[in-house]
Amino acid sequence: MNKIFFKSAKINEFRLWGLVFTLVGMGVMIIGTGGIVWWGHAGKIFAAIFMVLGMISLLISCVVYFWAGMMSTSATMLECPECHRPTKMLGKTDRCMYCKTMLTLDPAQATHEPSVE
């Protein structure tokens, strides 16, 4: 059986990782410029190394955000049965982006059949 272990929608997880890489990159660059304050002229090498590492992290965040955006355009749109809001779904199983309800398109994993009125 295919189970998902995350607590939020897959698209939101990718966006979270993009944010993490952005904040880590900026933090590393700020710490790097602190090397100039602590060690003066000798800290410029420290600052340059941390500037490059921070820029790499920021570039990774751009790639992650771009990838999440591309996946979002091809995601299946459906209405959540719990909160009745439109949500995007990646793959066969995902969570609602708003109320975190487990959603599936696989009839074998569904807990009950929807009532047809």
Buried (B, 14 or more C-beta within 10 A) or exposed (E): EEEBEEEBBBBBBBBBBBEBBBEBBBEBBEBBBBBBEEEEEEBBEBBEEBBEBBEEBBEBBEEBBEEBEEBBEEBEEBEBEEBEEEBBBBBBBBBBBBEBEBBBEEEEBEEEEEEEE
